[in-house]
Amino acid sequence: MHHTAVLLISCPDQKGLVAAIADFLLRHDANILHADQHQDAELKLFLMRVEWDLQGFDLDLSEFAGAFQPIAERFGMTWRLAESSRKPRLAVFVSKFDHCLADLLYRYQSGELHCELPIIVSNHEDTRWLAEAYHIPYQYLEMKKDAKHETEQIQLA
């Protein structure tokens, strides 16, 4: 597995975005492995995900923000950088039906989902058995109509 970095970008759509991003990465000796972009004509929004191999990349990631800032400012970008070696910590929220949870848990167990999964949260008991089969703690939070806001706040915490 490559040690990679992933840059997520959103900004107003305009000419020169892809060229500026690719040029920046090239100037720092990056080898782009994947690049996906989307332009929403109605919202006039540009979205991009670009992943590159960090082997040979001549810019320390701690210095990335300072070096990339002029491009980000020029195009009005909102952006986020992540390293592939860092696993995000996730919670899965599930309702009654188990097919999506089963798929996620299979992908998690097989290593396809690169993350930590410390808990599954649900407002139903129906999928507890699946969480237990994968040895992942399951938190049941009853959703009462008169206390829906409070339950949602607990879920977010």
C-alpha positions, 0 to 999 in steps of 0.5 A: 500500500502506498503512503499517500495524501488526499486533498479535498477541494471545493470552490466556485467553478472557474477556469484554471483550477485543475491546471493550478492544482496539478502544477502545484503538485508537479512542482513538488514532485508528486505522482498523482495516483487518483484524481476525481473532479465534479462541476455543478453548473447549477451551483457553479461549484467545483469539487475535487479529490486528488490523491498522490504518492508521498514517496518523493514528494518534496514538501513536508505535509506540515508545510503544505498549508503555507505553500498551498495557501496562495492557490487556495486564496486565488481561487477561493478554495475550501480544502482539507488534507489527509494522510492515508496512514491515518485512520479516521475514527467513525461511528456508524448510525443505523436504523432497522434494516441490516443490508447497508450495515452488513455491507459496511461491516464486511468492507471494514473487516476485509480492510477495504474501509480504512478506518477505526469503527469503535461503535454502532449507534441505532434507534432500534435493536434490530441490528444488534446481532450484526454488530455483535457478530463483528465484535463491535459495541452497539449503543441503542438510543431510544428515539422518543417523539417528545425527546427527539432533539435530546436524543440527537444531541446524545448521538452527536456527542 
